[in-house]
Amino acid sequence: MRKSRILEGCPFPLGATWDRLGVNFALFSANAIKVELCLFDDIGERELECIELPEYTNEVWHGYLPDARTGTIYGYRVHGPYKPAAGHRFNPNTLLRDPYAKQIEGQVTWNPALFGYQMETANDLTFDTRDSAPG
């Protein structure tokens, strides 16, 4: 895996924003304890690297990648409590799309790992450790 240089960045605007020098990434989460930005190859099939977003300002996780460009394929792994009864279902094994994305690349291949819980058990309180990125 490669090791990208990440800087503090800005908490706004939300999403991935290219400034002609690099890309600022900003994601809102009031309850996450860590957010990882996961970078993929040019066709979105192979995860190259996960980088912890270094800053948290006013419930926004953020970081700046000076080497990133438009078209960078990425997702997030968000860490936090897994307490479904309290409304928290953080599962870093589940790769998340950016809710502020300006463009979506590729197709979803539906499989049980995408749900974050062990779907086959019919118990949505379970925690699934399978990586959903291949889907």
N, CA, C and O atoms as a MOPAC input file, in Angstrom:
PM7 MOZYME 1SCF
protein

 N      0.84100 1    -1.19000 1     0.00000 1
 C      0.00000 1     0.00000 1     0.00000 1
 C      0.87800 1     1.24200 1     0.00000 1
 O      1.94200 1     1.28000 1     0.61900 1
 N      0.40700 1     2.24300 1    -0.70400 1
 C      1.15200 1     3.48900 1    -0.73600 1
 C      0.84600 1     4.31700 1     0.50700 1
 O     -0.04200 1     3.96300 1     1.28200 1
 N      1.55800 1     5.39500 1     0.70200 1
 C      1.37100 1     6.25600 1     1.87100 1
 C      1.26000 1     7.69600 1     1.38900 1
 O      2.27100 1     8.33300 1     1.09400 1
 N      0.03900 1     8.21100 1     1.30800 1
 C     -0.18800 1     9.57400 1     0.85500 1
 C      0.01700 1    10.56300 1     1.99100 1
 O     -0.19500 1    10.25500 1     3.16300 1
 N      0.42400 1    11.72700 1     1.61400 1
 C      0.60200 1    12.82300 1     2.56200 1
 C     -0.75400 1    13.49900 1     2.72600 1
 O     -1.38800 1    13.86300 1     1.73600 1
 N     -1.20700 1    13.66900 1     3.97500 1
 C     -2.48700 1    14.34400 1     4.22600 1
 C     -2.24800 1    15.52900 1     5.15000 1
 O     -1.46300 1    15.46100 1     6.09500 1
 N     -2.93800 1    16.60100 1     4.85200 1
 C     -2.84700 1    17.82600 1     5.63100 1
 C     -4.18300 1    18.07700 1     6.32600 1
 O     -5.14800 1    17.34300 1     6.11400 1
 N     -4.23100 1    19.10300 1     7.14600 1
 C     -5.40400 1    19.43000 1     7.95100 1
 C     -6.66800 1    19.66900 1     7.12700 1
 O     -7.71800 1    19.11900 1     7.45900 1
 N     -6.60100 1    20.45400 1     6.09000 1
 C     -7.77400 1    20.75400 1     5.28100 1
 C     -8.76200 1    21.65500 1     5.98800 1
 O     -8.45500 1    22.24300 1     7.02500 1
 N     -9.95600 1    21.75900 1     5.41600 1
 C    -11.01900 1    22.63000 1     5.93100 1
 C    -12.29600 1    21.83700 1     6.15500 1
 O    -12.54300 1    20.86100 1     5.44600 1
 N    -13.11600 1    22.23500 1     7.12700 1
 C    -14.37300 1    21.53500 1     7.36300 1
 C    -15.47800 1    21.89600 1     6.37200 1
 O    -16.58100 1    21.35400 1     6.45300 1
 N    -15.20000 1    22.78900 1     5.45600 1
 C    -16.19900 1    23.18000 1     4.47300 1
 C    -15.51300 1    23.48100 1     3.14400 1
 O    -14.34800 1    23.87900 1     3.15100 1
 N    -16.17100 1    23.31000 1     2.02500 1
 C    -17.50900 1    22.71900 1     1.89400 1
 C    -17.46500 1    21.21300 1     2.13400 1
 O    -16.40700 1    20.58900 1     2.04400 1
 N    -18.63000 1    20.63800 1     2.44000 1
 C    -18.71400 1    19.20100 1     2.63900 1
 C    -18.51100 1    18.48400 1     1.30800 1
 O    -18.86100 1    19.00200 1     0.24800 1
 N    -17.94800 1    17.29900 1     1.38200 1
 C    -17.67200 1    16.51300 1     0.19000 1
 C    -16.21700 1    16.61700 1    -0.21200 1
 O    -15.37100 1    17.03200 1     0.57900 1
 N    -15.93200 1    16.23800 1    -1.44300 1
 C    -14.58000 1    16.30900 1    -1.99800 1
 C    -14.52700 1    17.53000 1    -2.91000 1
 O    -15.31300 1    17.64600 1    -3.85000 1
 N    -13.59600 1    18.43800 1    -2.62900 1
 C    -13.50600 1    19.67500 1    -3.39200 1
 C    -12.09100 1    19.86500 1    -3.91200 1
 O    -11.13700 1    19.95200 1    -3.13900 1
 N    -11.97000 1    19.92700 1    -5.22600 1
 C    -10.67400 1    20.14400 1    -5.86700 1
 C    -10.42100 1    21.63500 1    -5.97200 1
 O    -11.30900 1    22.38600 1    -6.37700 1
 N     -9.21700 1    22.07700 1    -5.61100 1
 C     -8.88200 1    23.50200 1    -5.67800 1
 C     -7.77100 1    23.79200 1    -6.69100 1
 O     -7.10900 1    24.82800 1    -6.62000 1
 N     -7.57900 1    22.88000 1    -7.61700 1
 C     -6.56000 1    22.94400 1    -8.66700 1
 C     -5.15500 1    22.59000 1    -8.17200 1
 O     -4.21100 1    22.53900 1    -8.96100 1
 N     -5.01900 1    22.34800 1    -6.87600 1
 C     -3.74300 1    21.91600 1    -6.30500 1
 C     -3.86100 1    20.55500 1    -5.63100 1
 O     -2.88800 1    19.80400 1    -5.56000 1
 N     -5.04300 1    20.24400 1    -5.14100 1
 C     -5.30400 1    19.00900 1    -4.42500 1
 C     -6.79000 1    18.93300 1    -4.11000 1
 O     -7.58300 1    19.71200 1    -4.63900 1
 N     -7.16600 1    17.99400 1    -3.24900 1
 C     -8.57800 1    17.78700 1    -2.91900 1
 C     -8.76700 1    17.86300 1    -1.40900 1
 O     -8.04300 1    17.23000 1    -0.64100 1
 N     -9.75900 1    18.65400 1    -1.00500 1
 C    -10.17700 1    18.72400 1     0.39400 1
 C    -11.34500 1    17.76300 1     0.57000 1
 O    -12.28300 1    17.77100 1    -0.22800 1
 N    -11.29300 1    16.93300 1     1.61300 1
 C    -12.35700 1    15.98900 1     1.92400 1
 C    -12.97200 1    16.40000 1     3.26000 1
 O    -12.25000 1    16.62900 1     4.23000 1
 N    -14.30400 1    16.49300 1     3.31400 1
 C    -14.99300 1    16.88100 1     4.54400 1
 C    -16.28000 1    16.06800 1     4.66700 1
 O    -17.08200 1    16.00900 1     3.73400 1
 N    -16.46600 1    15.44700 1     5.82300 1
 C    -17.61000 1    14.56400 1     6.06100 1
 C    -18.18800 1    14.84200 1     7.43800 1
 O    -17.46500 1    14.81400 1     8.43400 1
 N    -19.48600 1    15.10900 1     7.50200 1
 C    -20.16500 1    15.35200 1     8.77400 1
 C    -20.44300 1    14.04200 1     9.49600 1
 O    -20.92400 1    13.08600 1     8.88800 1
 N    -20.14700 1    13.99400 1    10.77600 1
 C    -20.59800 1    12.92300 1    11.65400 1
 C    -20.46200 1    13.38700 1    13.08900 1
 O    -19.35600 1    13.63700 1    13.56900 1
 N    -21.58800 1    13.50000 1    13.77100 1
 C    -21.59500 1    13.95000 1    15.15900 1
 C    -21.11600 1    12.87200 1    16.12300 1
 O    -20.69200 1    13.18500 1    17.23500 1
 N    -21.17800 1    11.59200 1    15.70900 1
 C    -20.89000 1    10.51200 1    16.65100 1
 C    -19.72500 1     9.61200 1    16.28500 1
 O    -19.38200 1     8.71800 1    17.05800 1
 N    -19.11600 1     9.81600 1    15.14900 1
 C    -17.95800 1     8.99600 1    14.77000 1
 C    -16.78500 1     9.29700 1    15.68300 1
 O    -16.64900 1    10.40800 1    16.19600 1
 N    -15.93300 1     8.28600 1    15.88400 1
 C    -14.71200 1     8.50400 1    16.66300 1
 C    -13.47400 1     8.53400 1    15.76600 1
 O    -12.39500 1     8.93700 1    16.20000 1
 N    -13.63900 1     8.10300 1    14.50600 1
 C    -12.55600 1     8.13600 1    13.52800 1
 C    -13.16700 1     7.94100 1    12.14900 1
 O    -14.12900 1     7.19100 1    11.98000 1
 N    -12.58800 1     8.63400 1    11.15600 1
 C    -13.01400 1     8.47500 1     9.76600 1
 C    -11.78300 1     8.22500 1     8.92100 1
 O    -10.79200 1     8.95000 1     9.00900 1
 N    -11.85900 1     7.17300 1     8.08800 1
 C    -10.77500 1     6.86400 1     7.16600 1
 C    -11.23700 1     7.12700 1     5.73800 1
 O    -12.32700 1     6.71800 1     5.33600 1
 N    -10.40100 1     7.80900 1     4.99000 1
 C    -10.60800 1     8.04700 1     3.57400 1
 C     -9.90500 1     6.92200 1     2.83700 1
 O     -8.69400 1     6.75300 1     2.98000 1
 N    -10.64200 1     6.15000 1     2.05300 1
 C    -10.06600 1     5.00000 1     1.34600 1
 C     -9.97300 1     5.31900 1    -0.13600 1
 O    -10.96600 1     5.66200 1    -0.77800 1
 N     -8.76600 1     5.20000 1    -0.66700 1
 C     -8.49600 1     5.50300 1    -2.06900 1
 C     -8.41200 1     4.21200 1    -2.87000 1
 O     -7.89100 1     3.20200 1    -2.39800 1
 N     -8.93700 1     4.26400 1    -4.09800 1
 C     -8.98700 1     3.09600 1    -4.96300 1
 C     -8.23300 1     3.35200 1    -6.26100 1
 O     -7.92900 1     4.49300 1    -6.60900 1
 N     -7.94000 1     2.27200 1    -6.96400 1
 C     -7.26800 1     2.40500 1    -8.26500 1
 C     -8.19400 1     3.12000 1    -9.24600 1
 O     -9.34400 1     3.41700 1    -8.92200 1
 N     -7.69200 1     3.38900 1   -10.42600 1
 C     -8.41800 1     4.20300 1   -11.40900 1
 C     -9.71500 1     3.58400 1   -11.91100 1
 O    -10.54500 1     4.28200 1   -12.49400 1
 N     -9.90200 1     2.28500 1   -11.69500 1
 C    -11.16000 1     1.66600 1   -12.11400 1
 C    -12.03500 1     1.27800 1   -10.92000 1
 O    -13.09500 1     0.67700 1   -11.09300 1
 N    -11.58900 1     1.62400 1    -9.70500 1
 C    -12.39500 1     1.41300 1    -8.51600 1
 C    -12.48700 1    -0.01200 1    -8.03700 1
 O    -13.39500 1    -0.35000 1    -7.27700 1
 N    -11.56200 1    -0.86200 1    -8.46400 1
 C    -11.63900 1    -2.27700 1    -8.08100 1
 C    -10.72500 1    -2.66200 1    -6.92700 1
 O    -11.00700 1    -3.61800 1    -6.20400 1
 N     -9.63200 1    -1.92800 1    -6.75000 1
 C     -8.65800 1    -2.31800 1    -5.73500 1
 C     -8.41300 1    -1.16000 1    -4.77700 1
 O     -8.06600 1    -0.05500 1    -5.19300 1
 N     -8.59900 1    -1.42900 1    -3.49100 1
 C     -8.33100 1    -0.41900 1    -2.47200 1
 C     -6.82000 1    -0.26700 1    -2.32800 1
 O     -6.11300 1    -1.23200 1    -2.03900 1
 N     -6.34100 1     0.94600 1    -2.53000 1
 C     -4.90600 1     1.20900 1    -2.47400 1
 C     -4.43500 1     1.63800 1    -1.10200 1
 O     -3.32800 1     1.30600 1    -0.67900 1
 N     -5.29000 1     2.38100 1    -0.40900 1
 C     -4.83800 1     2.99600 1     0.83400 1
 C     -6.02700 1     3.53800 1     1.62200 1
 O     -7.00200 1     4.01400 1     1.04000 1
 N     -5.94000 1     3.46300 1     2.94200 1
 C     -6.90100 1     4.11600 1     3.83900 1
 C     -6.12800 1     5.10900 1     4.69100 1
 O     -5.12600 1     4.76400 1     5.31700 1
 N     -6.60300 1     6.33300 1     4.70500 1
 C     -5.91900 1     7.42000 1     5.40200 1
 C     -6.87000 1     7.99900 1     6.44100 1
 O     -7.99500 1     8.37400 1     6.10900 1
 N     -6.44000 1     8.07500 1     7.66800 1
 C     -7.27400 1     8.65500 1     8.71700 1
 C     -7.38700 1    10.16400 1     8.50100 1
 O     -6.37800 1    10.85800 1     8.37600 1
 N     -8.62300 1    10.66400 1     8.45900 1
 C     -8.79200 1    12.11200 1     8.36500 1
 C     -8.28900 1    12.72900 1     9.66300 1
 O     -8.71200 1    12.32300 1    10.74600 1
 N     -7.38600 1    13.71300 1     9.56600 1
 C     -6.67300 1    14.17400 1    10.74700 1
 C     -7.40200 1    15.18500 1    11.62300 1
 O     -6.99700 1    15.40000 1    12.76600 1
 N     -8.45500 1    15.80600 1    11.12600 1
 C     -9.07500 1    16.89500 1    11.87800 1
 C    -10.56900 1    16.67600 1    12.07200 1
 O    -11.23000 1    16.01300 1    11.27200 1
 N    -11.08600 1    17.25300 1    13.16000 1
 C    -12.50700 1    17.19100 1    13.49700 1
 C    -12.90200 1    18.56600 1    14.02000 1
 O    -12.48500 1    18.96800 1    15.10600 1
 N    -13.70900 1    19.28400 1    13.24200 1
 C    -14.11500 1    20.64200 1    13.59000 1
 C    -15.62700 1    20.76600 1    13.47100 1
 O    -16.18400 1    20.52500 1    12.40000 1
 N    -16.29600 1    21.13600 1    14.55300 1
 C    -17.75200 1    21.33300 1    14.53800 1
 C    -18.48900 1    20.14700 1    13.90600 1
 O    -19.37000 1    20.32700 1    13.06500 1
 N    -18.12000 1    18.95200 1    14.31900 1
 C    -18.73500 1    17.68800 1    13.89500 1
 C    -18.46400 1    17.34500 1    12.43100 1
 O    -19.21700 1    16.58400 1    11.82300 1
 N    -17.40200 1    17.90000 1    11.86600 1
 C    -16.99100 1    17.58900 1    10.50200 1
 C    -15.56500 1    17.06800 1    10.53200 1
 O    -14.66200 1    17.73200 1    11.04100 1
 N    -15.36500 1    15.86500 1     9.97900 1
 C    -14.04100 1    15.27200 1     9.81700 1
 C    -13.47600 1    15.77900 1     8.50000 1
 O    -14.18800 1    15.82100 1     7.49600 1
 N    -12.19400 1    16.16700 1     8.49200 1
 C    -11.65900 1    16.72300 1     7.25800 1
 C    -10.15800 1    16.50600 1     7.12100 1
 O     -9.43700 1    16.30600 1     8.09800 1
 N     -9.71700 1    16.55400 1     5.85600 1
 C     -8.31100 1    16.42900 1     5.51400 1
 C     -8.10800 1    16.85700 1     4.07100 1
 O     -9.04700 1    16.88700 1     3.27700 1
 N     -6.87900 1    17.18400 1     3.75200 1
 C     -6.53500 1    17.68500 1     2.41900 1
 C     -5.42700 1    16.82900 1     1.83500 1
 O     -4.37700 1    16.65000 1     2.45200 1
 N     -5.67100 1    16.29600 1     0.62700 1
 C     -4.66500 1    15.50500 1    -0.07400 1
 C     -4.10000 1    16.34400 1    -1.22000 1
 O     -4.76300 1    16.52100 1    -2.24200 1
 N     -2.88100 1    16.86100 1    -1.05900 1
 C     -2.31600 1    17.70500 1    -2.11100 1
 C     -2.02800 1    16.95600 1    -3.40500 1
 O     -1.89600 1    17.58500 1    -4.45500 1
 N     -1.92700 1    15.64200 1    -3.35900 1
 C     -1.62600 1    14.87000 1    -4.56200 1
 C     -2.86700 1    14.31800 1    -5.26000 1
 O     -2.74700 1    13.71300 1    -6.32600 1
 N     -4.05100 1    14.51000 1    -4.68600 1
 C     -5.28600 1    13.99600 1    -5.28800 1
 C     -5.76600 1    14.93700 1    -6.39500 1
 O     -5.45100 1    16.12600 1    -6.40000 1
 N     -6.52300 1    14.38600 1    -7.31500 1
 C     -7.04000 1    15.14200 1    -8.45500 1
 C     -8.51300 1    14.81600 1    -8.65400 1
 O     -9.05600 1    13.91900 1    -8.00900 1
 N     -9.15300 1    15.55500 1    -9.55500 1
 C    -10.53800 1    15.21600 1    -9.89200 1
 C    -10.54500 1    13.79100 1   -10.43200 1
 O     -9.58800 1    13.36100 1   -11.07400 1
 N    -11.60100 1    13.08000 1   -10.17800 1
 C    -11.70500 1    11.70100 1   -10.63500 1
 C    -11.12300 1    10.68300 1    -9.67300 1
 O    -11.19100 1     9.48200 1    -9.93500 1
 N    -10.54800 1    11.14000 1    -8.55700 1
 C    -10.04500 1    10.20500 1    -7.55700 1
 C    -11.21300 1     9.36600 1    -7.04400 1
 O    -12.24400 1     9.91000 1    -6.64800 1
 N    -11.05600 1     8.06300 1    -7.05000 1
 C    -12.11900 1     7.16900 1    -6.58500 1
 C    -11.86200 1     6.84800 1    -5.11500 1
 O    -10.79000 1     6.37100 1    -4.74400 1
 N    -12.86700 1     7.12100 1    -4.29300 1
 C    -12.69200 1     7.00100 1    -2.84400 1
 C    -13.99900 1     6.59200 1    -2.16900 1
 O    -15.07000 1     6.63500 1    -2.77400 1
 N    -13.88500 1     6.20400 1    -0.92800 1
 C    -15.01700 1     5.93000 1    -0.05800 1
 C    -14.55300 1     6.18100 1     1.36300 1
 O    -13.39700 1     6.54000 1     1.59000 1
 N    -15.45300 1     5.99200 1     2.32400 1
 C    -15.11400 1     6.21800 1     3.72800 1
 C    -15.36800 1     4.96800 1     4.55600 1
 O    -16.29300 1     4.20000 1     4.29200 1
 N    -14.52800 1     4.78700 1     5.56000 1
 C    -14.77000 1     3.79800 1     6.61000 1
 C    -14.89900 1     4.60800 1     7.89000 1
 O    -13.96600 1     5.29900 1     8.30000 1
 N    -16.06600 1     4.51400 1     8.51400 1
 C    -16.37000 1     5.36000 1     9.66500 1
 C    -16.45300 1     4.49400 1    10.91300 1
 O    -17.20200 1     3.51800 1    10.96400 1
 N    -15.67900 1     4.86400 1    11.90500 1
 C    -15.61000 1     4.13000 1    13.17600 1
 C    -16.45100 1     4.85100 1    14.23000 1
 O    -16.52200 1     6.07900 1    14.26600 1
 N    -17.07400 1     4.06100 1    15.07000 1
 C    -17.87000 1     4.61200 1    16.15900 1
 C    -18.61900 1     3.49100 1    16.84900 1
 O    -18.32700 1     2.31700 1    16.62300 1
 N    -19.58000 1     3.84000 1    17.68800 1
 C    -20.30400 1     2.80800 1    18.43700 1
 C    -21.22300 1     1.98000 1    17.54800 1
 O    -21.84200 1     2.49200 1    16.61600 1
 N    -21.29600 1     0.69100 1    17.85800 1
 C    -22.28000 1    -0.16900 1    17.21700 1
 C    -23.32300 1    -0.50200 1    18.27400 1
 O    -23.22000 1    -1.50400 1    18.98100 1
 N    -24.32200 1     0.35800 1    18.36200 1
 C    -25.40400 1     0.21000 1    19.33300 1
 C    -26.71900 1     0.46800 1    18.61100 1
 O    -27.28100 1     1.55900 1    18.70700 1
 N    -27.21200 1    -0.54000 1    17.88300 1
 C    -28.42000 1    -0.33700 1    17.08100 1
 C    -29.61000 1     0.19700 1    17.86900 1
 O    -30.39000 1     0.99000 1    17.34200 1
 N    -29.76000 1    -0.22400 1    19.11800 1
 C    -30.89500 1     0.25000 1    19.91600 1
 C    -30.83600 1     1.75600 1    20.15000 1
 O    -31.86800 1     2.39100 1    20.37000 1
 N    -29.64100 1     2.32600 1    20.10500 1
 C    -29.46400 1     3.77200 1    20.27800 1
 C    -29.35800 1     4.49400 1    18.93500 1
 O    -29.12800 1     5.70300 1    18.89100 1
 N    -29.52700 1     3.74600 1    17.83800 1
 C    -29.46900 1     4.34900 1    16.51500 1
 C    -28.07600 1     4.44800 1    15.91800 1
 O    -27.88300 1     5.11100 1    14.89900 1
 N    -27.09800 1     3.79000 1    16.54700 1
 C    -25.72000 1     3.84100 1    16.04400 1
 C    -25.34300 1     2.50300 1    15.41700 1
 O    -25.41100 1     1.46300 1    16.07200 1
 N    -24.95000 1     2.53200 1    14.16100 1
 C    -24.55300 1     1.32500 1    13.44300 1
 C    -23.23500 1     1.54300 1    12.72300 1
 O    -23.10100 1     1.20100 1    11.54800 1
 N    -22.28100 1     2.10000 1    13.40800 1
 C    -20.96400 1     2.31500 1    12.80600 1
 C    -20.30200 1     0.96600 1    12.58600 1
 O    -20.23900 1     0.13300 1    13.49100 1
 N    -19.80900 1     0.76300 1    11.37200 1
 C    -19.11600 1    -0.47800 1    11.04200 1
 C    -18.03900 1    -0.14000 1    10.02000 1
 O    -18.34800 1     0.05100 1     8.84400 1
 N    -16.77800 1    -0.06300 1    10.44600 1
 C    -15.71100 1     0.29900 1     9.50700 1
 C    -15.44800 1    -0.75200 1     8.43100 1
 O    -14.69500 1    -0.49300 1     7.49200 1
 N    -16.05300 1    -1.92900 1     8.55000 1
 C    -15.93600 1    -2.93700 1     7.49600 1
 C    -16.81700 1    -2.58900 1     6.29600 1
 O    -16.62700 1    -3.11500 1     5.20000 1
 N    -17.76800 1    -1.70800 1     6.51600 1
 C    -18.67700 1    -1.28400 1     5.45900 1
 C    -18.14200 1    -0.00500 1     4.83400 1
 O    -18.06000 1     1.03000 1     5.49600 1
 N    -17.78300 1    -0.07800 1     3.57200 1
 C    -17.30300 1     1.09200 1     2.84800 1
 C    -18.50500 1     1.96200 1     2.50200 1
 O    -19.49600 1     1.48300 1     1.95000 1
 N    -18.40500 1     3.24000 1     2.83200 1
 C    -19.50900 1     4.16300 1     2.59100 1
 C    -19.20200 1     5.10400 1     1.43400 1
 O    -18.06700 1     5.55400 1     1.27200 1
 N    -20.20200 1     5.39200 1     0.64700 1
 C    -20.08600 1     6.41900 1    -0.38200 1
 C    -20.22600 1     7.78100 1     0.29200 1
 O    -20.83600 1     7.90300 1     1.35500 1
 N    -19.66100 1     8.78000 1    -0.33100 1
 C    -19.74700 1    10.13900 1     0.17000 1
 C    -21.15400 1    10.67900 1    -0.07900 1
 O    -21.57900 1    10.75200 1    -1.23200 1
 N    -21.89000 1    11.06000 1     0.97100 1
 C    -23.23800 1    11.58800 1     0.75100 1
 C    -23.23800 1    12.92500 1     0.01000 1
 O    -24.28400 1    13.37200 1    -0.46200 1
 N    -22.08200 1    13.56000 1    -0.09200 1
 C    -21.96700 1    14.85000 1    -0.77400 1
 C    -21.28900 1    14.71800 1    -2.13800 1
 O    -20.92800 1    15.72200 1    -2.75200 1
 N    -21.11700 1    13.49500 1    -2.60600 1
 C    -20.40400 1    13.25200 1    -3.86000 1
 C    -21.07700 1    13.97100 1    -5.02700 1
 O    -22.30100 1    14.07400 1    -5.10100 1
 N    -20.25400 1    14.45200 1    -5.91500 1
 C    -20.74300 1    15.12800 1    -7.11100 1
 C    -20.88800 1    14.15300 1    -8.27500 1
 O    -21.54900 1    14.45600 1    -9.26800 1
 N    -20.26900 1    12.98600 1    -8.14700 1
 C    -20.34800 1    11.95700 1    -9.18300 1
 C    -20.11600 1    10.59500 1    -8.53100 1
 O    -19.30400 1    10.47100 1    -7.61500 1
 N    -20.82800 1     9.58200 1    -9.00600 1
 C    -20.67000 1     8.21500 1    -8.51400 1
 C    -20.06600 1     7.38200 1    -9.63800 1
 O    -20.51300 1     7.45900 1   -10.78200 1
 N    -19.06000 1     6.59300 1    -9.31400 1
 C    -18.35800 1     5.75900 1   -10.28700 1
 C    -18.69800 1     4.29700 1   -10.04000 1
 O    -18.72500 1     3.85600 1    -8.89100 1
 N    -18.95900 1     3.54100 1   -11.10000 1
 C    -19.15200 1     2.10000 1   -10.98400 1
 C    -20.56900 1     1.69800 1   -10.62300 1
 O    -21.46800 1     2.53000 1   -10.50400 1
 N    -20.73600 1     0.40400 1   -10.45400 1
 C    -22.02500 1    -0.19400 1   -10.13800 1
 C    -21.92700 1    -0.94200 1    -8.81000 1
 O    -20.86800 1    -1.46000 1    -8.45600 1
 N    -23.02200 1    -0.99100 1    -8.09200 1
 C    -23.08500 1    -1.77400 1    -6.86000 1
 C    -23.37500 1    -3.22300 1    -7.22800 1
 O    -24.28700 1    -3.50300 1    -8.00600 1
 N    -22.59600 1    -4.13900 1    -6.66500 1
 C    -22.87000 1    -5.55900 1    -6.78800 1
 C    -23.44500 1    -5.99100 1    -5.44400 1
 O    -22.71500 1    -6.13600 1    -4.46300 1
 N    -24.74600 1    -6.19400 1    -5.41100 1
 C    -25.40600 1    -6.49200 1    -4.14700 1
 C    -24.91200 1    -7.80800 1    -3.56200 1
 O    -24.84500 1    -8.83000 1    -4.24600 1
 N    -24.56600 1    -7.75600 1    -2.27500 1
 C    -24.19200 1    -8.94700 1    -1.53200 1
 C    -24.42700 1    -8.66400 1    -0.05500 1
 O    -24.53200 1    -7.49700 1     0.32200 1
 N    -24.51300 1    -9.67200 1     0.78800 1
 C    -24.83500 1    -9.47300 1     2.20100 1
 C    -23.87700 1    -8.55300 1     2.95900 1
 O    -24.29300 1    -7.90900 1     3.92200 1
 N    -22.61000 1    -8.47300 1     2.55500 1
 C    -21.64100 1    -7.63000 1     3.27400 1
 C    -21.99000 1    -6.15200 1     3.19900 1
 O    -21.51400 1    -5.37800 1     4.02900 1
 N    -22.79000 1    -5.73900 1     2.25200 1
 C    -23.14400 1    -4.32700 1     2.10300 1
 C    -24.04000 1    -3.81000 1     3.22400 1
 O    -24.17100 1    -2.59900 1     3.39800 1
 N    -24.64600 1    -4.69300 1     3.97100 1
 C    -25.62600 1    -4.28100 1     4.96500 1
 C    -25.02400 1    -3.90500 1     6.31900 1
 O    -25.68000 1    -3.21800 1     7.10300 1
 N    -23.80900 1    -4.33000 1     6.61200 1
 C    -23.18100 1    -3.98200 1     7.88300 1
 C    -23.57600 1    -4.88600 1     9.03700 1
 O    -22.94200 1    -4.86300 1    10.09200 1
 N    -24.60900 1    -5.67500 1     8.84600 1
 C    -24.99300 1    -6.68700 1     9.83000 1
 C    -25.07100 1    -8.01400 1     9.09200 1
 O    -25.06400 1    -8.03900 1     7.86200 1
 N    -25.14400 1    -9.10900 1     9.82500 1
 C    -25.16100 1   -10.43400 1     9.20300 1
 C    -26.56700 1   -10.72000 1     8.67100 1
 O    -27.39900 1   -11.31900 1     9.35300 1
 N    -26.80300 1   -10.28700 1     7.46200 1
 C    -28.12600 1   -10.35100 1     6.84700 1
 C    -28.70000 1   -11.76600 1     6.84600 1
 O    -29.90300 1   -11.94500 1     7.02900 1
 N    -27.85000 1   -12.76700 1     6.64100 1
 C    -28.32400 1   -14.14700 1     6.55600 1
 C    -28.95600 1   -14.64000 1     7.85800 1
 O    -29.72300 1   -15.60300 1     7.84200 1
 N    -28.64500 1   -13.99700 1     8.97800 1
 C    -29.18200 1   -14.43500 1    10.26500 1
 C    -30.58500 1   -13.91300 1    10.51400 1
 O    -31.26200 1   -14.36700 1    11.43700 1
 N    -31.03500 1   -12.95000 1     9.69000 1
 C    -32.33100 1   -12.27700 1     9.87300 1
 C    -32.37300 1   -11.50000 1    11.18700 1
 O    -33.44800 1   -11.17300 1    11.68900 1
 N    -31.19300 1   -11.20600 1    11.73800 1
 C    -31.09600 1   -10.42400 1    12.97100 1
 C    -30.29900 1    -9.16800 1    12.66200 1
 O    -29.07600 1    -9.22100 1    12.53200 1
 N    -30.97900 1    -8.05500 1    12.54700 1
 C    -30.28700 1    -6.82300 1    12.15900 1
 C    -29.52300 1    -6.16400 1    13.30900 1
 O    -29.04400 1    -5.03900 1    13.16500 1
 N    -29.40600 1    -6.84700 1    14.44100 1
 C    -28.60400 1    -6.34300 1    15.55400 1
 C    -27.18800 1    -6.92600 1    15.55600 1
 O    -26.34800 1    -6.53100 1    16.36500 1
 N    -26.93400 1    -7.86400 1    14.64600 1
 C    -25.61200 1    -8.49300 1    14.55800 1
 C    -24.62600 1    -7.53800 1    13.88500 1
 O    -25.02900 1    -6.56900 1    13.24100 1
 N    -23.34700 1    -7.81800 1    14.03900 1
 C    -22.27100 1    -7.00400 1    13.45700 1
 C    -21.53200 1    -7.84800 1    12.43900 1
 O    -21.08800 1    -8.95200 1    12.75500 1
 N    -21.39300 1    -7.34500 1    11.22300 1
 C    -20.74000 1    -8.09900 1    10.15100 1
 C    -19.30300 1    -7.62100 1     9.98400 1
 O    -19.04700 1    -6.42500 1     9.83900 1
 N    -18.37200 1    -8.56400 1    10.00700 1
 C    -16.94900 1    -8.22000 1     9.87600 1
 C    -16.43700 1    -8.32400 1     8.43600 1
 O    -15.26200 1    -8.06700 1     8.17700 1
 N    -17.31800 1    -8.70000 1     7.49500 1
 C    -16.89100 1    -8.79600 1     6.10200 1
 C    -16.70000 1    -7.41200 1     5.48900 1
 O    -17.45000 1    -6.48000 1     5.77800 1
 N    -15.69000 1    -7.29900 1     4.64400 1
 C    -15.40400 1    -6.05300 1     3.93500 1
 C    -16.39200 1    -5.89300 1     2.79800 1
 O    -16.53300 1    -6.79300 1     1.96900 1
 N    -17.07800 1    -4.76300 1     2.74500 1
 C    -18.06800 1    -4.54200 1     1.68500 1
 C    -17.48100 1    -3.89700 1     0.43500 1
 O    -18.18500 1    -3.76500 1    -0.56600 1
 N    -16.21500 1    -3.49100 1     0.46400 1
 C    -15.61600 1    -2.78100 1    -0.67700 1
 C    -15.72500 1    -3.54200 1    -2.00300 1
 O    -15.98400 1    -2.90800 1    -3.02600 1
 N    -15.54300 1    -4.85200 1    -2.03800 1
 C    -15.66100 1    -5.53600 1    -3.33200 1
 C    -17.03500 1    -5.37900 1    -3.98800 1
 O    -17.16100 1    -5.48600 1    -5.20800 1
 N    -18.04600 1    -5.12800 1    -3.18500 1
 C    -19.39400 1    -4.95000 1    -3.73200 1
 C    -19.62900 1    -3.55800 1    -4.25200 1
 O    -20.71800 1    -3.25700 1    -4.74200 1

